[in-house]
Amino acid sequence: MHYKILGLALCWCLMTVPALADLEITMPVAPPVPQWSEFAPVKYINPSSRPVMAPLSKKKKALIILGGLFNPLLPVVVFGIRKMKEKNELELKEYWTRRKIQFDNEVATCDATTDKAMCFMQVRQMESQKSQAIATPLTN
């Protein structure tokens, strides 16, 4: 009698174990935190630590000034263009620094909310729209 019960229990186990193997057990996955490197250009990933432009060497300065003896406008043009590039680079650096600070604040706000996945998705969408707006030239 015990052998029959043991046999039936064994048959039941052999039939239900494969059915249980088909069940997928999923653990809750933490939502991926957006990274600044997903949105910023490579040279602005850490904008505050990057120098604006490398200074001219003494040799290059001397050659420009020497060239100015033959063409008086040469130093004005070279140094003027360089100054414009420095100003433009500084403005871009300031823009990406402000945007990174705003991004970090948004991510910190998401960490404090209960629905992190939705908040992170909104941050990603917002940053993608900002990046697209910069990449798309203005048409008149």
N, CA and C atoms as a LAMMPS dump frame, in Angstrom:
ITEM: TIMESTEP
0
ITEM: NUMBER OF ATOMS
420
ITEM: BOX BOUNDS ff ff ff
-5.0000000000000000e+02 5.0000000000000000e+02
-5.0000000000000000e+02 5.0000000000000000e+02
-5.0000000000000000e+02 5.0000000000000000e+02
ITEM: ATOMS id mol type element x y z
1 1 1 N 0.814 -1.184 0
2 1 2 C 0 0 0
3 1 3 C 0.865 1.258 0
4 2 1 N 1.895 1.25 0.837
5 2 2 C 2.796 2.412 0.887
6 2 3 C 3.524 2.585 -0.443
7 3 1 N 3.786 1.488 -1.118
8 3 2 C 4.486 1.581 -2.397
9 3 3 C 3.602 2.22 -3.458
10 4 1 N 2.296 1.959 -3.387
11 4 2 C 1.379 2.558 -4.348
12 4 3 C 1.297 4.071 -4.133
13 5 1 N 1.198 4.482 -2.877
14 5 2 C 1.13 5.919 -2.57
15 5 3 C 2.433 6.597 -2.963
16 6 1 N 3.549 5.934 -2.646
17 6 2 C 4.869 6.484 -3.013
18 6 3 C 4.999 6.559 -4.518
19 7 1 N 4.515 5.566 -5.251
20 7 2 C 4.567 5.565 -6.712
21 7 3 C 3.714 6.673 -7.301
22 8 1 N 2.503 6.855 -6.742
23 8 2 C 1.642 7.925 -7.23
24 8 3 C 2.252 9.301 -6.956
25 9 1 N 2.848 9.463 -5.798
26 9 2 C 3.504 10.736 -5.462
27 9 3 C 4.672 11.001 -6.403
28 10 1 N 5.422 9.949 -6.72
29 10 2 C 6.564 10.084 -7.635
30 10 3 C 6.075 10.458 -9.034
31 11 1 N 5.002 9.796 -9.494
32 11 2 C 4.439 10.129 -10.808
33 11 3 C 3.952 11.566 -10.839
34 12 1 N 3.281 11.995 -9.776
35 12 2 C 2.771 13.356 -9.721
36 12 3 C 3.93 14.358 -9.781
37 13 1 N 5.02 14.083 -9.059
38 13 2 C 6.192 14.976 -9.055
39 13 3 C 6.83 15.034 -10.431
40 14 1 N 6.946 13.887 -11.088
41 14 2 C 7.566 13.857 -12.408
42 14 3 C 6.728 14.595 -13.44
43 15 1 N 5.411 14.628 -13.245
44 15 2 C 4.547 15.317 -14.198
45 15 3 C 4.492 16.823 -13.929
46 16 1 N 4.602 17.233 -12.693
47 16 2 C 4.485 18.659 -12.387
48 16 3 C 5.804 19.398 -12.468
49 17 1 N 6.912 18.727 -12.278
50 17 2 C 8.212 19.414 -12.316
51 17 3 C 8.474 20.016 -13.684
52 18 1 N 8.251 19.289 -14.81
53 18 2 C 8.458 19.956 -16.112
54 18 3 C 7.509 21.137 -16.319
55 19 1 N 6.303 21.055 -15.811
56 19 2 C 5.369 22.171 -15.936
57 19 3 C 5.864 23.366 -15.131
58 20 1 N 6.445 23.11 -13.965
59 20 2 C 6.991 24.205 -13.164
60 20 3 C 8.246 24.79 -13.799
61 21 1 N 8.966 23.973 -14.567
62 21 2 C 10.186 24.459 -15.217
63 21 3 C 9.855 25.492 -16.292
64 22 1 N 8.648 25.41 -16.863
65 22 2 C 8.247 26.369 -17.888
66 22 3 C 7.912 27.746 -17.31
67 23 1 N 7.621 27.8 -16.031
68 23 2 C 7.313 29.08 -15.413
69 23 3 C 8.568 29.933 -15.329
70 24 1 N 8.416 31.178 -15.694
71 24 2 C 9.551 32.095 -15.607
72 24 3 C 9.413 32.916 -14.335
73 25 1 N 10.46 32.91 -13.569
74 25 2 C 10.476 33.708 -12.354
75 25 3 C 11.315 34.945 -12.661
76 26 1 N 10.679 36.086 -12.608
77 26 2 C 11.389 37.325 -12.913
78 26 3 C 11.544 38.145 -11.649
79 27 1 N 12.726 38.614 -11.469
80 27 2 C 13.013 39.488 -10.339
81 27 3 C 12.838 40.93 -10.809
82 28 1 N 12.356 41.804 -9.956
83 28 2 C 12.226 43.201 -10.38
84 28 3 C 13.592 43.801 -10.675
85 29 1 N 13.68 44.441 -11.814
86 29 2 C 14.94 45.036 -12.256
87 29 3 C 14.882 46.537 -11.991
88 30 1 N 15.953 47.045 -11.442
89 30 2 C 16.021 48.487 -11.172
90 30 3 C 16.07 49.226 -12.507
91 31 1 N 15.369 50.334 -12.622
92 31 2 C 15.383 51.071 -13.887
93 31 3 C 16.781 51.632 -14.155
94 32 1 N 17.209 51.585 -15.403
95 32 2 C 18.54 52.106 -15.712
96 32 3 C 18.591 53.62 -15.54
97 33 1 N 19.582 54.055 -14.835
98 33 2 C 19.763 55.492 -14.584
99 33 3 C 20.372 56.12 -15.839
100 34 1 N 19.796 57.217 -16.334
101 34 2 C 20.389 57.863 -17.509
102 34 3 C 21.788 58.389 -17.19
103 35 1 N 22.677 58.243 -18.152
104 35 2 C 24.053 58.715 -17.994
105 35 3 C 24.256 59.951 -18.869
106 36 1 N 25.034 60.898 -18.379
107 36 2 C 25.3 62.135 -19.094
108 36 3 C 25.982 61.85 -20.426
109 37 1 N 26.783 60.795 -20.476
110 37 2 C 27.511 60.465 -21.708
111 37 3 C 26.573 60.051 -22.84
112 38 1 N 25.309 59.728 -22.538
113 38 2 C 24.345 59.38 -23.583
114 38 3 C 23.927 60.613 -24.396
115 39 1 N 24.047 61.8 -23.818
116 39 2 C 23.486 62.997 -24.435
117 39 3 C 24.536 64.025 -24.842
118 40 1 N 25.631 64.088 -24.131
119 40 2 C 26.627 65.134 -24.382
120 40 3 C 27.652 64.679 -25.417
121 41 1 N 28.162 65.618 -26.223
122 41 2 C 29.279 65.276 -27.108
123 41 3 C 30.49 64.858 -26.272
124 42 1 N 31.356 64.093 -26.867
125 42 2 C 32.493 63.517 -26.133
126 42 3 C 33.33 64.598 -25.452
127 43 1 N 33.574 65.697 -26.137
128 43 2 C 34.45 66.705 -25.533
129 43 3 C 33.767 67.513 -24.438
130 44 1 N 32.448 67.328 -24.253
131 44 2 C 31.736 68.044 -23.192
132 44 3 C 31.157 67.109 -22.135
133 45 1 N 31.632 65.871 -22.067
134 45 2 C 31.134 64.955 -21.039
135 45 3 C 31.495 65.486 -19.654
136 46 1 N 32.686 66.023 -19.519
137 46 2 C 33.09 66.655 -18.266
138 46 3 C 33.55 68.071 -18.613
139 47 1 N 32.613 68.991 -18.872
140 47 2 C 32.973 70.289 -19.448
141 47 3 C 33.788 71.196 -18.54
142 48 1 N 33.66 71.076 -17.234
143 48 2 C 34.349 72.028 -16.361
144 48 3 C 35.84 71.747 -16.238
145 49 1 N 36.288 70.539 -16.603
146 49 2 C 37.703 70.222 -16.432
147 49 3 C 38.51 70.432 -17.712
148 50 1 N 37.854 70.808 -18.794
149 50 2 C 38.53 70.926 -20.074
150 50 3 C 38.985 72.375 -20.3
151 51 1 N 40.256 72.589 -20.651
152 51 2 C 40.706 73.957 -20.932
153 51 3 C 40.055 74.479 -22.208
154 52 1 N 39.902 75.785 -22.293
155 52 2 C 39.239 76.371 -23.454
156 52 3 C 40.08 76.157 -24.709
157 53 1 N 41.277 76.685 -24.753
158 53 2 C 42.188 76.463 -25.887
159 53 3 C 43.613 76.458 -25.365
160 54 1 N 44.458 75.703 -26.03
161 54 2 C 45.864 75.669 -25.639
162 54 3 C 46.519 76.992 -26.031
163 55 1 N 47.372 77.534 -25.175
164 55 2 C 48.02 78.801 -25.514
165 55 3 C 49.027 78.615 -26.653
166 56 1 N 49.274 79.687 -27.389
167 56 2 C 50.259 79.642 -28.466
168 56 3 C 51.664 79.555 -27.879
169 57 1 N 52.502 78.799 -28.55
170 57 2 C 53.889 78.717 -28.099
171 57 3 C 54.617 80.015 -28.476
172 58 1 N 55.768 80.243 -27.859
173 58 2 C 56.543 81.465 -28.14
174 58 3 C 56.989 81.495 -29.598
175 59 1 N 57.321 80.328 -30.137
176 59 2 C 57.784 80.251 -31.519
177 59 3 C 56.668 80.678 -32.478
178 60 1 N 55.429 80.194 -32.235
179 60 2 C 54.313 80.551 -33.112
180 60 3 C 53.993 82.037 -33.004
181 61 1 N 54.043 82.57 -31.789
182 61 2 C 53.788 84.001 -31.615
183 61 3 C 54.833 84.826 -32.36
184 62 1 N 56.1 84.395 -32.256
185 62 2 C 57.181 85.122 -32.927
186 62 3 C 57.004 85.074 -34.446
187 63 1 N 56.612 83.931 -34.983
188 63 2 C 56.408 83.821 -36.431
189 63 3 C 55.25 84.702 -36.895
190 64 1 N 54.199 84.78 -36.095
191 64 2 C 53.059 85.622 -36.465
192 64 3 C 53.465 87.095 -36.453
193 65 1 N 54.203 87.497 -35.43
194 65 2 C 54.638 88.897 -35.339
195 65 3 C 55.632 89.218 -36.452
196 66 1 N 56.527 88.259 -36.756
197 66 2 C 57.481 88.456 -37.848
198 66 3 C 56.746 88.576 -39.177
199 67 1 N 55.708 87.757 -39.36
200 67 2 C 54.901 87.857 -40.575
201 67 3 C 54.199 89.198 -40.652
202 68 1 N 53.927 89.799 -39.503
203 68 2 C 53.289 91.108 -39.455
204 68 3 C 54.158 92.207 -40.027
205 69 1 N 55.495 91.995 -40.071
206 69 2 C 56.382 92.99 -40.68
207 69 3 C 56.123 93.086 -42.177
208 70 1 N 55.793 91.935 -42.799
209 70 2 C 55.552 91.922 -44.244
210 70 3 C 54.08 92.202 -44.584
211 71 1 N 53.193 91.786 -43.679
212 71 2 C 51.76 92.033 -43.88
213 71 3 C 51.195 92.501 -42.541
214 72 1 N 50.973 93.8 -42.389
215 72 2 C 50.552 94.336 -41.091
216 72 3 C 49.222 93.772 -40.573
217 73 1 N 48.392 93.245 -41.448
218 73 2 C 47.1 92.712 -41.001
219 73 3 C 47.188 91.272 -40.493
220 74 1 N 48.294 90.59 -40.771
221 74 2 C 48.397 89.177 -40.394
222 74 3 C 48.209 88.938 -38.895
223 75 1 N 48.929 89.638 -38.008
224 75 2 C 48.711 89.386 -36.572
225 75 3 C 47.288 89.712 -36.126
226 76 1 N 46.703 90.778 -36.703
227 76 2 C 45.337 91.16 -36.333
228 76 3 C 44.369 90.047 -36.719
229 77 1 N 44.532 89.532 -37.922
230 77 2 C 43.648 88.471 -38.399
231 77 3 C 43.828 87.204 -37.571
232 78 1 N 45.071 86.774 -37.377
233 78 2 C 45.332 85.518 -36.655
234 78 3 C 44.846 85.613 -35.214
235 79 1 N 45.231 86.673 -34.518
236 79 2 C 44.824 86.791 -33.115
237 79 3 C 43.324 87.059 -32.984
238 80 1 N 42.74 87.771 -33.952
239 80 2 C 41.308 88.042 -33.924
240 80 3 C 40.488 86.77 -34.105
241 81 1 N 40.887 85.946 -35.076
242 81 2 C 40.191 84.671 -35.295
243 81 3 C 40.34 83.782 -34.073
244 82 1 N 41.531 83.753 -33.514
245 82 2 C 41.756 82.92 -32.325
246 82 3 C 40.875 83.392 -31.163
247 83 1 N 40.749 84.707 -31.01
248 83 2 C 39.932 85.256 -29.922
249 83 3 C 38.463 84.883 -30.128
250 84 1 N 37.988 84.929 -31.375
251 84 2 C 36.603 84.541 -31.657
252 84 3 C 36.381 83.06 -31.36
253 85 1 N 37.343 82.219 -31.716
254 85 2 C 37.222 80.78 -31.432
255 85 3 C 37.193 80.534 -29.926
256 86 1 N 38.043 81.242 -29.187
257 86 2 C 38.06 81.09 -27.729
258 86 3 C 36.725 81.493 -27.126
259 87 1 N 36.159 82.591 -27.612
260 87 2 C 34.873 83.056 -27.089
261 87 3 C 33.772 82.042 -27.385
262 88 1 N 33.735 81.536 -28.61
263 88 2 C 32.739 80.546 -28.989
264 88 3 C 32.895 79.272 -28.158
265 89 1 N 34.126 78.824 -27.981
266 89 2 C 34.383 77.612 -27.195
267 89 3 C 33.976 77.813 -25.735
268 90 1 N 34.234 78.991 -25.205
269 90 2 C 33.861 79.291 -23.829
270 90 3 C 32.335 79.283 -23.658
271 91 1 N 31.62 79.85 -24.63
272 91 2 C 30.158 79.842 -24.573
273 91 3 C 29.603 78.421 -24.623
274 92 1 N 30.174 77.58 -25.493
275 92 2 C 29.731 76.184 -25.573
276 92 3 C 30.021 75.441 -24.267
277 93 1 N 31.182 75.705 -23.719
278 93 2 C 31.545 75.046 -22.463
279 93 3 C 30.582 75.446 -21.346
280 94 1 N 30.241 76.723 -21.279
281 94 2 C 29.296 77.194 -20.26
282 94 3 C 27.913 76.581 -20.469
283 95 1 N 27.477 76.473 -21.724
284 95 2 C 26.173 75.869 -22.026
285 95 3 C 26.121 74.422 -21.547
286 96 1 N 27.142 73.632 -21.907
287 96 2 C 27.134 72.216 -21.53
288 96 3 C 27.312 72.039 -20.026
289 97 1 N 28.02 72.958 -19.376
290 97 2 C 28.149 72.89 -17.92
291 97 3 C 26.792 73.132 -17.262
292 98 1 N 26.069 74.162 -17.712
293 98 2 C 24.727 74.427 -17.169
294 98 3 C 23.783 73.259 -17.429
295 99 1 N 23.869 72.712 -18.622
296 99 2 C 22.977 71.593 -18.97
297 99 3 C 23.299 70.35 -18.134
298 100 1 N 24.584 70.11 -17.865
299 100 2 C 24.961 68.959 -17.032
300 100 3 C 24.453 69.135 -15.606
301 101 1 N 24.55 70.337 -15.066
302 101 2 C 24.052 70.602 -13.711
303 101 3 C 22.542 70.359 -13.662
304 102 1 N 21.835 70.838 -14.677
305 102 2 C 20.39 70.63 -14.739
306 102 3 C 20.064 69.139 -14.855
307 103 1 N 20.836 68.405 -15.654
308 103 2 C 20.64 66.959 -15.809
309 103 3 C 20.858 66.244 -14.475
310 104 1 N 21.937 66.586 -13.78
311 104 2 C 22.215 65.956 -12.483
312 104 3 C 21.097 66.238 -11.477
313 105 1 N 20.551 67.446 -11.5
314 105 2 C 19.432 67.784 -10.609
315 105 3 C 18.193 66.957 -10.941
316 106 1 N 17.917 66.768 -12.241
317 106 2 C 16.76 65.969 -12.656
318 106 3 C 16.911 64.516 -12.21
319 107 1 N 18.105 63.959 -12.367
320 107 2 C 18.342 62.569 -11.955
321 107 3 C 18.216 62.434 -10.437
322 108 1 N 18.705 63.423 -9.708
323 108 2 C 18.576 63.398 -8.244
324 108 3 C 17.104 63.476 -7.833
325 109 1 N 16.313 64.253 -8.553
326 109 2 C 14.877 64.328 -8.282
327 109 3 C 14.224 62.973 -8.537
328 110 1 N 14.645 62.304 -9.594
329 110 2 C 14.088 60.976 -9.909
330 110 3 C 14.431 59.958 -8.825
331 111 1 N 15.616 60.068 -8.254
332 111 2 C 16.001 59.134 -7.19
333 111 3 C 15.088 59.25 -5.977
334 112 1 N 14.501 60.424 -5.776
335 112 2 C 13.641 60.64 -4.614
336 112 3 C 12.191 60.212 -4.865
337 113 1 N 11.82 59.983 -6.128
338 113 2 C 10.436 59.61 -6.439
339 113 3 C 10.227 58.11 -6.3
340 114 1 N 8.954 57.708 -6.27
341 114 2 C 8.637 56.277 -6.161
342 114 3 C 8.643 55.601 -7.523
343 115 1 N 8.219 56.3 -8.581
344 115 2 C 8.194 55.723 -9.925
345 115 3 C 9.44 56.165 -10.687
346 116 1 N 10.554 55.52 -10.38
347 116 2 C 11.83 55.918 -10.963
348 116 3 C 11.887 55.649 -12.457
349 117 1 N 11.32 54.526 -12.896
350 117 2 C 11.394 54.174 -14.31
351 117 3 C 10.736 55.245 -15.173
352 118 1 N 9.571 55.7 -14.783
353 118 2 C 8.862 56.728 -15.545
354 118 3 C 9.632 58.047 -15.514
355 119 1 N 10.169 58.396 -14.371
356 119 2 C 10.919 59.643 -14.231
357 119 3 C 12.18 59.607 -15.097
358 120 1 N 12.915 58.49 -15.061
359 120 2 C 14.125 58.355 -15.876
360 120 3 C 13.78 58.424 -17.369
361 121 1 N 12.639 57.842 -17.743
362 121 2 C 12.221 57.874 -19.14
363 121 3 C 11.937 59.317 -19.568
364 122 1 N 11.317 60.091 -18.678
365 122 2 C 11.033 61.496 -18.989
366 122 3 C 12.32 62.305 -19.112
367 123 1 N 13.283 62.027 -18.243
368 123 2 C 14.578 62.729 -18.316
369 123 3 C 15.266 62.403 -19.638
370 124 1 N 15.256 61.126 -20.019
371 124 2 C 15.866 60.73 -21.292
372 124 3 C 15.189 61.442 -22.467
373 125 1 N 13.87 61.474 -22.438
374 125 2 C 13.127 62.103 -23.527
375 125 3 C 13.434 63.602 -23.594
376 126 1 N 13.467 64.249 -22.443
377 126 2 C 13.748 65.68 -22.388
378 126 3 C 15.158 65.988 -22.933
379 127 1 N 16.139 65.217 -22.49
380 127 2 C 17.519 65.444 -22.938
381 127 3 C 17.681 65.134 -24.422
382 128 1 N 16.99 64.107 -24.906
383 128 2 C 17.059 63.785 -26.336
384 128 3 C 16.479 64.915 -27.167
385 129 1 N 15.388 65.509 -26.695
386 129 2 C 14.792 66.637 -27.419
387 129 3 C 15.732 67.838 -27.439
388 130 1 N 16.411 68.091 -26.317
389 130 2 C 17.37 69.202 -26.276
390 130 3 C 18.512 68.955 -27.253
391 131 1 N 19.015 67.712 -27.282
392 131 2 C 20.125 67.385 -28.181
393 131 3 C 19.694 67.494 -29.641
394 132 1 N 18.474 67.068 -29.948
395 132 2 C 17.972 67.181 -31.316
396 132 3 C 17.812 68.643 -31.714
397 133 1 N 17.372 69.47 -30.79
398 133 2 C 17.19 70.89 -31.087
399 133 3 C 18.524 71.55 -31.413
400 134 1 N 19.582 71.118 -30.767
401 134 2 C 20.902 71.681 -31.044
402 134 3 C 21.434 71.165 -32.367
403 135 1 N 21.207 69.883 -32.636
404 135 2 C 21.74 69.273 -33.855
405 135 3 C 21.012 69.761 -35.104
406 136 1 N 19.748 70.122 -34.973
407 136 2 C 18.964 70.58 -36.116
408 136 3 C 19.231 72.062 -36.35
409 137 1 N 19.762 72.416 -37.504
410 137 2 C 20.014 73.843 -37.766
411 137 3 C 18.698 74.596 -37.929
412 138 1 N 18.727 75.853 -37.562
413 138 2 C 17.545 76.696 -37.702
414 138 3 C 17.35 77.04 -39.17
415 139 1 N 16.116 76.908 -39.619
416 139 2 C 15.819 77.269 -41
417 139 3 C 15.003 78.549 -41.01
418 140 1 N 15.34 79.43 -41.945
419 140 2 C 14.627 80.716 -42.051
420 140 3 C 13.617 80.673 -43.163
